Each structure stands twice: as structure tokens, then as C-alpha cells.
Amino acid sequence: MRILSRILFAVGALCLGAYGFFVVQAHVYQQKLGWALENEPEVVAPKLSEGDLVGKLEIPRLRLSVMVMEGVADETLRVGGGHIPGTTYPGAPGNSAFAAHRDTFFRNLRNVRKDDLVQFTTRSHTFAYRVVSTAVVNPSDAAVLAPTSSETITLVTCFPFYFIGPAPKRFVVHAVRSRQI
């Protein structure tokens, strides 16, 4: 019994240590990307590769702020948000789509409301959007990423927010470009 309790204690300590490592890693990476957004020259969008800085996504009312990189690889989404390849970039006509984990950077999306302000800041511009709708869809529903005729931002995360393990659905937020911040 004593050996089992020591093993369980060690496993628990390792889990907590791993969690702490990933939280600190994400925080450090977010700080590094924030510095780069303010101090480095802008990269032309077609030249972006997985992990390159795209900008900063914010929803002020929710106190949601996340640095966004190109791509949705595990390594990218562990330390920030990701721009979904094949979608446009903010400021261009069409649908700019972004993903992040529901239990880290997009946790506060569960409280999003119609007309909430969504801001996206690049090295040279800040774009404002207003939330027009939310939906819960199946993971295979790629229609939420379809091109649009107007400037749109789509945010995607797993759903339900408090589900343990791979979530069966996706929570989607659509916002359209607003001319004012």
C-alpha cells in the first residue's frame, strides 16, 4: 500500500510539473510574440509559415487576449492561437479564421455575446469586428470556414467547454468588420 501511494504521489507530481511547464511556456511565448508585434517589421502574408506571428486577437469585454501565429499544429496551439490556413487575413475581404484551445486561450469565448467587439492587431493596423452570431457545429462542418463577401472573422474552439477529452463539437463565433473601434 505504501508503494502504491508513493507511485500515485509521483505521478501526480509529474502531472502538475508538466502542466506548470506548459503554462509557463505559453506565457513566455505570448510575451515574446507581443514584443515582436511591436518591434519587428511586418511579414507579407503569403510568406508566412507555421508558427510565424500573424497578430494579436482581443475581445476586451471578455478580457480575452491572445497572440496568433500561422497554422494549427499542436506546437502552435499549445502556445497561442492559430490562423487557419486557407482562410484570408484580417483586413482583406473574406473569412479570416482562427482556432485556439477551449481550456486555455479561448476559455472565455463561452461568455461571448452578439455585438461584442473583436479586435485584431497586426504590426501596422488594428481592425475592429462585431460579433454577429455563435453556433455549435460538428467538427466536420467546414462550411463555417467558407469564403465570405465581406470582411469576417471566425473563431473556432472545441465544445463543450468543460468536456474532458476530445470534444465532440465545435463552438464557432462569427464577427463582421466594423468601421469603428
C-alpha positions in Angstrom: 0.0 0.0 0.0 2.8 2.4 0.8 4.5 1.7 -2.6 1.2 2.4 -4.4 0.7 5.7 -2.5 4.3 6.8 -3.4 3.7 5.9 -7.1 0.5 7.8 -7.2 2.2 10.8 -5.5 5.0 10.7 -8.0 2.5 10.5 -11.0 0.6 13.4 -9.5 3.7 15.5 -9.1 4.8 14.7 -12.6 1.4 15.8 -14.0 1.5 19.0 -12.0 5.0 19.7 -13.2 4.1 19.1 -16.8 1.1 21.4 -16.5 3.2 24.1 -14.9 5.8 23.8 -17.6 3.2 24.2 -20.4 1.6 27.2 -18.7 4.9 28.9 -18.3 6.0 28.0 -21.8 2.8 29.6 -23.2 3.2 32.7 -21.1 6.8 33.2 -22.2 5.9 32.6 -25.8 2.9 35.1 -25.6 5.3 37.7 -24.2 7.9 37.1 -26.9 5.2 37.4 -29.6 3.9 40.6 -28.1 7.3 42.1 -28.2 7.7 41.0 -31.9 4.4 42.5 -32.8 5.5 45.9 -31.5 9.1 45.9 -32.7 9.7 43.7 -35.7 8.8 44.6 -39.4 5.7 43.1 -40.9 6.0 39.9 -42.9 4.0 39.7 -46.1 1.1 37.3 -45.5 1.8 34.8 -48.4 5.3 34.2 -46.9 4.0 33.1 -43.5 4.9 29.6 -42.3 3.7 27.5 -39.4 4.4 29.4 -36.2 5.1 32.8 -37.7 3.4 35.7 -36.0 0.2 37.0 -37.5 -1.0 39.4 -34.8 -3.0 39.8 -31.6 -6.7 38.9 -31.2 -8.6 40.6 -28.4 -12.2 40.7 -27.1 -12.0 43.5 -24.5 -15.2 42.7 -22.7 -14.1 39.1 -22.0 -10.5 40.2 -21.2 -9.5 37.7 -23.9 -6.1 38.5 -25.5 -4.0 36.0 -27.4 -1.1 36.3 -29.8 -1.9 34.5 -33.0 0.5 32.5 -35.2 0.2 31.0 -38.6 -1.2 27.4 -38.6 -2.9 25.0 -36.3 -0.2 22.4 -35.5 -0.2 21.1 -31.9 3.0 23.0 -31.2 1.4 26.3 -32.4 -1.9 25.9 -30.5 0.0 24.9 -27.3 1.5 28.4 -27.0 -1.1 30.6 -28.7 -3.9 31.0 -31.2 -3.6 29.8 -34.8 -4.7 31.3 -38.1 -6.4 28.5 -40.1 -4.6 28.0 -43.4 -6.6 28.6 -46.5 -8.6 31.5 -45.0 -7.8 35.2 -45.6 -6.0 37.5 -43.2 -7.7 40.3 -41.2 -8.2 43.5 -43.3 -8.8 41.6 -46.5 -12.2 40.7 -48.0 -13.3 37.2 -47.0 -13.3 35.0 -43.9 -10.3 35.1 -41.6 -10.5 32.1 -39.3 -8.7 31.4 -36.0 -8.5 28.5 -33.6 -7.3 28.1 -30.0 -7.8 25.6 -27.2 -11.0 25.9 -25.2 -9.2 25.2 -21.9 -6.5 27.9 -22.4 -6.7 30.9 -24.7 -10.3 30.6 -25.8 -11.8 29.7 -22.5 -13.6 33.0 -22.1 -15.4 32.6 -25.5 -18.1 30.7 -23.6 -19.3 34.2 -22.5 -19.3 35.9 -25.9 -22.4 37.9 -26.9 -23.8 39.4 -30.0 -22.2 42.8 -30.7 -19.1 42.2 -28.6 -16.1 44.0 -30.0 -13.3 41.8 -31.5 -10.0 43.5 -32.3 -7.2 42.1 -34.4 -3.9 44.0 -34.4 -1.1 43.4 -36.9 2.2 45.2 -36.9 0.7 48.0 -39.0 -3.1 48.1 -38.4 -5.9 47.4 -35.9 -9.1 46.0 -37.3 -12.4 46.1 -35.5 -15.2 43.5 -35.8 -18.6 43.0 -34.1 -19.9 39.6 -33.2 -23.0 38.7 -35.2 -23.6 35.0 -34.3 -22.4 31.9 -32.5 -23.0 28.3 -33.3 -22.2 24.8 -32.2 -21.3 22.5 -35.1 -19.8 19.1 -35.9 -16.0 19.1 -36.3 -16.5 18.1 -40.0 -18.6 21.2 -40.7 -16.2 23.1 -42.9 -18.9 25.5 -44.1 -18.0 27.8 -41.2 -14.7 28.4 -42.9 -16.2 29.2 -46.3 -15.2 32.4 -48.0 -17.5 35.4 -47.4 -18.1 38.6 -49.5 -17.5 40.8 -46.5 -14.5 41.1 -44.1 -15.3 38.4 -41.5 -13.5 36.8 -38.5 -14.4 33.3 -37.5 -13.2 31.9 -34.1 -13.3 28.2 -33.6 -12.7 26.1 -30.4 -13.8 22.7 -29.1 -17.2 22.3 -27.3 -18.5 21.7 -24.7 -16.0 24.0 -22.8 -15.8 21.7 -19.7 -15.7 18.4 -21.6 -12.8 16.0 -20.6 -11.0 14.5 -23.5 -11.5 15.2 -27.2 -14.7 17.3 -27.5 -17.5 16.1 -29.9 -18.4 19.5 -31.2 -17.0 22.9 -32.2 -18.0 26.3 -30.9 -17.9 29.0 -33.6 -18.1 32.8 -33.4 -18.7 34.9 -36.4 -17.9 38.7 -36.4 -18.1 41.2 -39.3 -15.8 44.2 -39.9 -16.9 47.3 -38.1 -15.6 50.7 -39.2 -15.0 51.9 -35.6 -13.1 50.7 -32.6 
